[in-house]
């Protein structure tokens, strides 16, 4: 574990991409295979299930260090990370070992020490943890706490890990990305299969391909108020509209539907196996008498209306450990395919998109209604396409995807061939009422905000009721300014949360809003973020709960694409 702790520190101390790649390559060269396999697992986004509850960790740390609860809470509020807070406090213990033994490697720590803790009682866990706290040096102590709480995150992206391994092995980065896709165990054998340039390229039955990601075509601060301006901007950037295919952009779960050797799998873009959560899609794929890999979108679908349902309906399927008949009836699922990556064992990613599309339509011809092909939008000019895009809300989609004719299917976010042209977000004006510290580099600033609107018939009447939380959209300078103001205008505190004087108004942007029985306000927003600080508007002029609910249609969801 010492080598991983050293790598974590190296990565944390630099912002240089080249330096991070060099550190990763050194780790893979020097670490034992059994340890490097687990290191790779964590670098690729894997994590252990939480083995120790936070309340126990807090209690053990306070008991071991003699720190009172109020001081622990203040320390946690300042540091912003529980594992780091405990590490700093424990590292100052007077009975800590000054000479640290050469502890086992990462594999032994994970498999022989940490994972067996799941069967221990809290008392037995405490005895183990306190002993290791006294023995481990600071860097390894931090990694140990992160591992046992299931919060281990290495400070590099998966694409950077793929680049490091590609440079080390001499393989193409796309090949490494493919080898790391799917459900794999961190064993020495798997690690060798990733690192060996001569390893067989035989695709495992369930393994998906790396996803190709689109880039936004409009600037993040675009006004969205003029179709002609948008058409002019996009035409100047992309050229003739005839060089592009336009598809409707759905907002569900990006996934690959795989049928190989008579078996069906569903993999999300986040590398999560979704097969058991969408049985109707799996059954539909199983009825097709051929093997294939489709890229598309998992959606909750209103088959009577022929339209996608809101994302909240889809979430009811995601969060359940066991699907009930009622859940299947209320949110029936569909897979909308927009690309064919493999057909009868043949990798089609280098084929032109038109050929892949034509072949995909043949594959899905006569398929069950739960499998469908994404609709396209045709136009003779960018202006005409911009007007067509205005129907996105009625179609319950997010806008358009623009894909260059003749383009191949690449890996990761490659600018140039795939663009997303989204519709404007919905907005409201809301009052800032609560603030708390952020995380990471914002741990010492109040940057996580809660917003409210009036529950009276008109603005300024009734009480302020909270409706949304947001933590992005402002500049660093604005966050600093609000932090200073909030500390001077706090009404009361609840741990790290500050109740603020209701003075400042912010324009919040969001993708949609729906009725919700889980929230006191009765509404839930999709992707809320701050669009701008309305210094020109007093709190009395903020929006009302009635105006928010007016955005929601008779089906319980907004008319936005979400």
N, C-alpha and C positions, 0 to 999 in steps of 0.2 A: 504493500500500500504506500510505502515511502516514495516509490517512483511516481505514482499517480499524484500524490500530494505535491511533489516537486513540479510536475507538469502543470498542475492547476495553478501553482504560484507563478510559474513562468508565463502562462497565458494571461493571467490576471494583471501582470506588470507591464504588458506591452499592448499597443494599439496597432502595431505593424503586422500586416497580413503575412509578409514574408517571414518575419520572426516567429509567428505562430506556426506557420507551416514547417519551419525548421525544427521547432520544438516538438511538434507531432512526429516528424520523421525520426528524430532522435529517440523518442519514446518507443516507437515501433521497432526500431533497430535494437534497442538495448533491453527491453522488458522480456521476461520469459513468456513463451507462447500462452501458457495457462493464465498468466496475469494480463497480458496484452489483449486476450480475448474479452475479458471483462472490461478492460479499459475501453476497447472499441465499442462494446455494448453501451456504455454510459455516454461516450462521445457521439454515438449515433442516435441518442435521445432515449435510450432505455433507462428504466429506473426500477428499483425494488419497491414492492408494496410497503406502505408504512408499517413498521414493526413496533414502534413505540409511540404512544399517544403524546401529543404536545403537552398536555396537562401534567403527565408524569415527568417528562423531561424538565419542565419548569420547576416542579416540586423537588426533584433530585438535585438540580443545580442550586436552588436556594438553600436546601439543607446542607449540601456539601460545602458551599462557600460562605454560609452565614449571611447572605444578602437578603434583606427584607423585600417583601413583595413589591412595595412602592418603588424601591430602587431598581429592582429587576425590570419592572414595567417601564420606568424612565429610560433605562439602558436599552431595552428592546426598541422603544420608540425612537431613540437616537440612532441606533445601529441599523434598524430596519430589517434584520434577518435573524431568526431565532437561533439557527445553528452558530452563526458568528457571535451572537450575544453570549451564548453558553460557552463557546470556546474561549472568549476573552475573559469571562469570569472564572472558569475552571483553570485556565492557564496561570491565574494569579494565586491559586491555592498553595498554601505553605507546605503541605505534605506531598507535593508532586515529586516524582522521581527526577533527579538531576542528571542521571545517566540512563539513557533510554536503550533498552535492549534491542537487538536486531530482530524486529518482529517479522512474522510470516508475510508472504506476498499477498497480492490482492485477491487471488483466487481463494486462498485459505481463509483470509479474513471474511470474504463474502459467504463461501459455501460452508465452512466449518465453524464459524463464530457468529456472524450476523444473522444469517437465515435461520439457524436453529433457535434463535430467540423467540420466534413466533409461537413456539409451543411452551414457552416459559410463563410462569405467573409474573405479575408486576414486581413482586418482591425478588424473585430470581433474576429478572431483568435488571433491576436496580443494582443487585450485587455485582453482576457482570459489568455493567456500564461504569460503575464507580471504580472498579479495579482498573479497567482500561483507561478511564480518564486520568488516573494517577500515573499510568505507564507511558501513554502516548505523547510524543512531542506535539507541539502546537499545530503544525501543518497537517499531520495525520489525524490529530484529534478532530479538526474541522471536517475532514473528509469522512471520518467515521460517523460523526453525528449526521452529516448530510445523507450518508448511505442508509443508516438505520431509520431515518425519518422519511425516506422515499423522496427526498428533495434534491438529490444530486444532479447538478447541471454543470457540464464542462463548458467553459466560456468560448466555444467555437461552434460555428454552424456545421451541419452535416456535409455541406458542399466543400468546406475547407478540409474536413477530414478526408473526403474523397480525393481532393487534389493532392494532399500529402501522400496518400497511399499510391496514387497514380504515379507521382514523381519517384517514389521509392521503388516501385515495381516495374516501371516502364510501360504500364498498361494505359489505355485510354481512360480518362476520367468517367466517361459514360459507362464503360464496362464495370468499373469499381462500383458506381452507383447502382447498377443492376444487381451486382453480387450482394449488395447490402440491403436490397429490398426484401420485403416479406417477413415471415415469422422464422427467426433463427435463434439457436441457442449459443451462448458465449462459451463454446468449447474450443480446445486447441485444434481439433480437426476442422471446425468451421473457419477459424482464424487462418489456418494454412490454406484453405480453399480460396480465401479472399486475397491473400498475399502472394500466392504462387502464380507467376506469369504463365506457367505451363498447365495450370488447372483446366480441367474440361469445361467447356462453355455450354454444357448440357443444362437446359433450363429446368429447374425444379417445377413440379406440377403446379404448385400454388403461387409461384413467385411472380409478382407484377413487374412492369417496366417502370423506370423513373418517369415521373410526370413532367409534361411540358407545360410551363406556366406563362401566362400572358402578362403583358405590361399595360398599365393605364395609358391611354392615348392623350387625355386632357391633363393639364396642370392641376395640382391638388387644390389650388385656390381659384379655380375657374368659376365664373359667374353663372353659367348655364342659362343665360337669359336671352340668347339669340341664336336660333338655328343656323342662320346664314353665316354668322361669325364662326360657329363650330365647324360648319362644312368647309369654309375657307381655310381654317387652321388645319383640319385633317387632310384636306385635299393637297395643301402645300407640303405636308409631311409625307403622305403616302402615295401621291400621284393619282393616276387615273383610277376611278372606282371600279372599272372593269377588270383590274388586276387583283381584285379582292373578292373573297366569299364572305358573306355576312350571315351569322347565325344568331338566334336569340340567346341571350345569356341567362341561364337559369341559376337560381340561388338555392342550392341544396348541399349535399355532401359530394364533393368530387371523389370519384371512385373508379376502379377498374373491375370489370366483370370478367372473370376468367373461367373458361371451360376447357379443361385438358384431361385426357385419359378418363373421360366419363365422370369427372368430378367438377364441382362448381365452387368458386371462391369469390368473395367480394372484399377488396382491399381499399381502404380510404387513402386519400393523399397523405394523411398523417401516419401511414403505415400501420393502420389498425385493421384487424380482421373483423369485418362486419357481417360475415356470412350468416350467422345464426340470428341476426336481428332483422333480416329481410327475407323471410322464407318464401314469400310469393314471387320475389324476383329470382331467387335461386331455382324455384320450381320451373319458372318460365324458361330460364336458361337451360335447365336440364332436358327440356323437351326438344331442344334443337339438336339435330343429329349431326353435329360437327364440333370441332374444337376451335376456339377463338379467344382473343383478348380484346375487350371493348373499353374505351375510355368514355366516361360520361358522368352523369349527375344522378344521385339518388334523391328522390323527392317524395313527399307526401302528395298524393294526386287525387283530385276530384274527377272521377271518371265520368260522372254525369255531365259536368260542365266542360270537360276536356281541358282543364286548367290545373296548374300546380296549386297546392294549398300553401299556407304560410309556413315559414320555417319553424315556428313554435310547435306546429302540429308534428313536424318531423322530429323535433326534440323529444316528444313524448315516447317515440320509438327508441331513441338513442339511450335514454336514461334508465330504461327498464332492464332488470336482470332476467325477468321472465315475461314474455309477451302473452297477454291475455287475448281472448277472442274479441273483447270490447276494444282493446287498443288497435287490433288489426282492422276492425270495422271503422273506427273513428279516424284513423290515419293510414289508409291503404297506400302502399308504396309502389313506385314505378322507377324504372331506370331509363333515363333519356340518353341515348348514345350519340356521341358526335365524332367518334373516330374509331377506326379498326386498326389495331396495332399488330395483330397476329391472326392468321387464318390457316387452319389445318396445319399448324406447326411452322408456318412460314412467317418470318419477321418482315412486316410491311413498313416499318418506320421510315425507310429511305424512299419509299414510293411517293409520288406526288399526291397531295391531299385530295385532288379530284378522283384519282384512282382508288384511294382508300375509301372515300365516301361512297362511290359507286358499288364497290365490293361490299361495304357495310350494309347498304340497302338490300343487297341480294341475300346476305346472311340473315337479316331480320325480317325478310319478306314472309308474311303469314305467321309471325311470332305472336305469342300471347300479348294481350293489351298491356301487361306490366312491363313489356320491353318495347320501346319506341325510338324512332330516329329524331334527332333535334331538327326543328323547323328552321328554314333559312328565309332570309328577306332579300329580295332582289330590287335593284334600283338602277336607273340610268345615270344618276349623278349623286354627288355627296349631299346636295341639298335635299333631293328626294329621299335619300336614305335617312337624313336627319329628321324629316317629317315622319317617316315610317317609325322611327325609333320612339317618337312621342306616344305611340300606342303601347309602350312597354308596361305601363301601370295596368292597363286593361288586360293585358296578357299575363300579368303577375310575374314578370321577369325583370331583370336588373338593367336591361339595355341590350347592346349588341356585342358580339365577338367578331372581330375582323381578322381573317386568315388569308395570307398571301397565296394566290394560286400557284401551284407547282411546288409548294413548300413541303419539306419533310417534317417528321415528328421528332423533335429534339428532346433534350433532357434539361430540366431546370428552367430558370428564367433567362431566356435568350432574346434580347430585344431585336425587333426587326420584322418577324413574320407573323406573330400573334399579338393582337392588341385587344383590350377591352374598352368599350365605349359605353360607359354607364350613364344612366339618367341621373338627374339632379336629386340630391337627398331631400327629405322632408325636414322642416325646421320648426322650432318653437323658441320663444324667449322665456328663460327660467331664472329663478333667483338662487344664488349660491347660499346654502344654509349650513352645510357641514364641510369640514376639511380634515384630512389626516395625512400623515407622512406617506411618501411613495416608497419605492423599493430601489435597490441598486444605487445608482449615482444620485437618485432623488431622495434617498433615505432621510436626509436632514432637512428636506423641504416639504411643506404642506402642498401636495400636488394632486391628491386624490379627492375629488369633490362630489358632493351630493347636492342635487338641485330640486327645487320645488316650484309649483304653480299654485295659483289661487283656487280655492274650492267654491268661491261664491259665483253668482251669476255673471258678474262683470269683473274686469281686472281691478285689483286692489280691495275686493270685498271678500269676506270670510277669512279662512285660515290658509296658511301655506302648507301644502301637502307634498311630501317628497315623491318624485316620479322617476328619477334617473340618477345614475352615477357615471362620471366621466373623468378621465385622467390624461387625455391627449388632445392636441389641437392648438395649444398655445406655444409661444416662443419661450425660451429659457428666461429672457428678461421679464416677461409677463408673469411666469411662475414665481420668480424671486419677488416681484412687486406684490403679488397677492399673498405670498407667504408672510412678508413683513406686515401687511395690513391685517391679515387674519390673526396673527399673534397679539396685536393690539386691540382687536375687536372681538374677542372670544367671550361669549355669554357664560358658558359652562363647558366642562370637559368630562368625557367618558373614556377613561384610559387615553389612548392616542388620538381619539376623535374629538374635535372641537366644534361646538355649536356656535355659529357665527351670527353677528348682527345681519339681518336680511337687507342688505344694501345693494350688492352688485348683481347685475343682470348679464347673462351670457346667452348668445344664440347657440342652441344645440342642434346639430345635424344628426339625422338617423335614417336608417333604411326602411323602417316600418314600425308600426305600433299595433298592439293587439290587446284585447281584453285578457285579464289575468286575475284569477282568484288567489294567487299566491302573494300579490302585492296589495298593500293597504290602499293605494290609490286606485286599484282596479285595472291598471294598465301596465304593459311591459313594452319597452323599446328594444329595437334591434340595432346593435352597434351604435349607441349614442357616443358622440364626441363633441368637443367644443369647436365651434366654427369661428366665433369672434367674441371679444369682450365688449358688451354694449355699454360703454361709458356714457353714451348719450341718453340712456333710458333709465328712469327711476324704477324701483322695485314695484311700485304701484301699477306700472304699465306692463308687467309681465303677463304671460298667457294664463288662461284658466284651465281647469280640469275639463270643463265643458268643451273648450275649443280643441283640446287634445282628443277627447272622445268623438268629436265631430269628424275627425280624420278616419274613424273606424267605420267600416261598412256594416251591413246587416249580417254578414257572415262572421263578425267578430274580429276582423283584421282590417288593416288600413288598405287603401287602394294603391299602396306602393308595391314595388317589386321586392318581395322578401320571403 
